[in-house]
Amino acid sequence: MTTVTVRLDDKTRKELEQVAEEMGESISEVVRKAIHLAWFTTMQERMRKESAEIASDPAEREEAERIREWARYLAS
């Protein structure tokens, strides 16, 4: 397991302690969850951007429609 040292200002330290208390978890576990949440949020944003790019590309929309038609055929 990796150890990370973080410098926190007073406000952030108090918030972290409050969250840990509210969740009934250690500060380490709260930080791990915060990192996982940040990763998840970043991936969601990446998917939104990529989806918007695909949606604006006529060739990609055509391919998506062919896939939907194929899926409907398979489901019938």
N, C-alpha and C positions, 0 to 999 in steps of 0.2 A: 504494500500500500504506500502511496506517495504522501508526503507531508507538505503542506503549503502554508506559508506564512503570509498573513495579510495584515496590512496596517489599516485600522478602522478609526474613523473620527468618533467622537463621543456619541453623536446622534445615531450613527450606524451601529455602533456597539450596543446601545440601548435598544434599538429596534431588533437587532439580532437576538439579544437576550429575551426580549418580550415574545418574539415569535417562538423561540425555543421553549419558553415556559408555557405559552398557549398550546403548543403542539405536544408538550410533554416529552420532548426529545432533546438529545444533546445538541450542542452548537454544531458539532461536526456533522451530525445527520441533517440538520437544517441547511447547512452550507452545501452538502452533497445534493439535497433535493433542489436547492436553488440553482445549482449548476445544471442538473438534469432538466429543470424547467426552462432555463435559458437555452439549452441545446434544442429542446423540443420546439420552443418558440421560433428559434432561428430556422429550423427545418421547415416549420409551417410556412414561414415567410418565403423561404426559397421555393417551396412548392407553389405558393400563390403566384410568385413572379414567373416561374416556368410555365404554369398553367395559362397565365395571361399571354405569354409569348406564343405558346402553342395555339391558343384560341384566336390570335390575330393573324396566324399564318394559314392562308387558304389551303395549301397542300396538306398541312397537318389536320385541318378540319375535315378535308375529304377523306383522309386515312381513318380518322376517328369514326366517320359515318360508315365507312366500309366495315370497320370492326364491329360497330353496333349492329349493322345488318347481318353480319356473320353470326354474332351472338344471338340475335333473334331467330335466325335459321336453326342454330343448334338447340335452342330452347323449344322449338316447335316440334 
